[in-house]
Amino acid sequence: MKLTTAGAGRILLVGAGPASNDLAGLLGPPDWICQRSESTAGVLLQLRLEPQIDIVLLVPSADLRPYTELCRQIKFDTRTAFISVIVALPAECAVQRADVFAAGADDCLQLPASPAEIVLRLSNLCRVKRATDSLEDATAVITSLANAIEGRDFYTRGHVERVADYAVELGRRVGVPDTDLAVLHIGGIVHDIGKVAVPDHILNKPGSLTPEEWELVRRHPLVGYDILQPLRTFRSVLPLVRWHHERPNGTGYPDGLSGKELPLLPRIVAVADVLDALSTARSYRPAFSTEKCRQILTTGADKGDLDADLVTTLLEIWGDTAAGREAALAASGFAPQP
C-alpha cells in the first residue's frame, strides 16, 4: 500500500518482541524508513537529534508505564510535540486506551489489526505531520521576512524581538492565557511586516516626513494584514498587525477604533511598541531618557492614546532594566536625550 504523502514516511518503532517484529515487517522501503529501538531509553534524545522523524510507533511489552511516560515526554516537550505518536496495544490491554490518550498519544492501534488498517492509520498520521511541518515552515519564512524588513533600518534592529518580549511579559502580568501569550509573541515579531511596502529612503530619513511620506508609512498595518490574511497560521495575529497603531480614544489608524472596539491584545502590542520606539534611537532622534519615556507614556495614558492600566504595568516591568539599557545605549554611542 502506497503512502499518500510525498516521500517515504520516517518511523521510529519502539519496543521488542513478536508484535514489534511483525510491525517492522510492514514498514519497509520504498514507502517507509523504519528505525528501531528495543526500549524507551534514549528515545527522547534521539528525537531531538533527528527532527525529521514523522511518527513514533510505541509497542509496549507487559509494562505499559515506560511507554506512556515516553509518550508524555514527547508530546509535552516543545521540541518534539509535533511528532506524531501512535501506541499499538494488544487486545488484553484495551482497557488502558484511556491512559494512552491521557499521555497525549495521537492514536491508539489495537492489535491484532489488518495490515491495511495499520498502514492507513500510519499514513494518515504521517500526512498530518507533514501538514504541520508545512505550517511551521510558513511561520519560519514569515518571521524571517519580518526580521529582514526590520534590518533595512539600522536604528530599529532588534525592535520586533523587544516588542514581542515586552508584550508577552505584559500579557503574563495582566493574566492573559498561555495561548494568547503565544499570539502576542508572534504578533510582536510580525507587527511591522507591512513596512516591506515603505521605501528605504523613507524608513531611514533623518528629518521629518512629508505628508505624502507619512501617509505611505501609515499604510503599513493594512499592507501587513493583506500579506498575512491568506495564511491560516497567522489568523490569530491579524488584529495585532492591523490595529497596533489604533488608540483607545479613537485617534489611531487605520480603522479609527475606540473604547471596547479595540481588543486587549492589540492594546498590549501598542503599548510595547511605543515604549520601545521611545527608548531606542531612531534616524531622526536619539533615544529618550528613562524619565522622559515615563513622562511621555504617562501623558499618553492620561489622554487616552494608550491603555492606562497597561502603561502602568509595563512601566513597572521596564523599571527593573531601564538603567542597564541606558548604560548599554551610552556605550554604543546612541546616548539618550534628556
URCOR-V765802 format. One record per backbone hydrogen bond with DSSP energy under -1.0 kcal/mol. NH is the residue of the N-H (numbers start at 0). CO is the residue of the C=O. E is the energy in kcal/mol with one decimal. If there is no record, write none. Layout:
nh/co/e
NH/CO/E
NH/CO/E
//
This chain:
nh/co/e
8/30/-2.4
10/32/-2.8
11/54/-2.6
12/34/-3.3
13/56/-3.0
14/36/-2.8
20/16/-2.1
21/17/-2.6
22/18/-2.2
23/19/-2.2
24/20/-1.7
31/27/-1.4
32/8/-3.0
34/10/-3.1
36/12/-2.5
42/39/-1.6
45/41/-1.9
46/42/-2.3
47/43/-1.8
48/44/-1.8
49/45/-1.6
52/49/-1.7
53/9/-1.9
54/9/-1.9
55/83/-2.9
56/11/-2.4
57/85/-2.8
58/13/-3.1
67/63/-2.1
68/64/-2.4
69/65/-1.8
70/66/-2.6
71/67/-2.4
72/68/-2.3
73/69/-2.5
74/70/-2.6
75/71/-1.8
79/76/-1.8
80/76/-1.5
82/79/-2.0
83/53/-1.9
85/55/-2.4
86/106/-1.8
87/57/-3.2
88/108/-3.0
92/89/-2.1
93/90/-1.6
95/92/-2.5
96/93/-1.7
99/95/-1.6
100/96/-2.2
101/97/-2.4
102/98/-1.2
103/100/-1.6
104/99/-1.7
105/84/-2.2
106/84/-1.2
108/86/-2.9
110/88/-3.7
117/113/-2.3
118/114/-2.6
119/115/-2.4
120/116/-2.5
121/117/-2.2
122/118/-2.6
123/119/-2.4
124/120/-2.0
125/121/-2.4
126/122/-2.4
127/123/-2.1
128/124/-2.3
129/125/-2.4
130/126/-2.2
131/127/-2.4
132/128/-2.4
133/129/-2.1
134/130/-1.9
135/131/-2.4
136/132/-2.6
137/133/-2.3
138/134/-2.3
139/135/-2.4
140/136/-2.4
141/137/-2.5
142/138/-2.6
143/139/-2.1
144/140/-2.4
145/141/-2.5
146/142/-2.1
147/143/-2.3
148/144/-2.6
149/145/-2.0
150/146/-1.8
151/148/-1.3
152/149/-1.8
155/152/-1.0
158/155/-2.4
161/157/-2.2
162/158/-2.8
163/159/-2.4
164/160/-2.5
165/161/-3.0
166/162/-2.8
167/163/-2.5
168/164/-2.3
169/165/-2.7
170/166/-2.8
171/167/-2.5
172/168/-2.2
173/169/-1.7
174/171/-1.2
175/170/-3.0
180/176/-1.8
181/177/-1.8
182/178/-1.3
183/179/-2.5
184/180/-2.1
185/181/-2.3
186/182/-3.0
187/183/-2.4
188/184/-1.7
189/185/-2.2
190/186/-1.1
192/189/-2.1
194/191/-2.3
195/192/-1.6
196/193/-1.8
197/194/-1.7
201/198/-1.1
202/198/-2.1
203/199/-2.5
204/201/-1.2
213/209/-2.9
214/210/-2.0
215/211/-1.6
216/212/-2.1
217/213/-2.3
219/216/-1.9
222/218/-2.2
223/219/-2.7
224/220/-2.1
225/221/-2.4
226/222/-2.0
227/223/-2.1
228/224/-2.3
230/227/-2.0
233/230/-1.3
234/231/-1.7
236/233/-1.0
240/236/-2.1
241/237/-2.6
242/238/-2.2
245/242/-1.7
248/303/-1.5
249/246/-2.5
252/244/-1.3
258/247/-2.7
260/257/-2.1
261/258/-1.5
266/262/-1.4
267/263/-2.3
268/264/-2.2
269/265/-2.3
270/266/-2.1
271/267/-2.3
272/268/-2.8
273/269/-2.3
274/270/-2.3
275/271/-2.1
276/272/-2.1
277/273/-2.3
278/274/-2.1
281/284/-3.0
284/281/-1.1
287/277/-2.6
288/336/-1.7
292/288/-2.6
293/289/-2.3
294/290/-2.3
295/291/-2.7
296/292/-2.6
297/293/-2.6
298/294/-2.4
299/295/-2.4
300/296/-2.3
301/297/-2.3
302/298/-1.8
304/299/-2.3
305/299/-1.1
310/306/-2.3
311/307/-2.3
312/308/-2.1
313/309/-2.8
314/310/-2.4
315/311/-1.4
316/312/-2.0
317/313/-3.0
318/314/-1.8
320/317/-1.4
321/317/-1.3
324/320/-2.1
325/321/-2.3
326/322/-1.9
327/323/-2.0
328/324/-2.4
329/325/-2.5
330/326/-2.2
331/327/-1.4
333/328/-1.8
336/286/-4.3
//
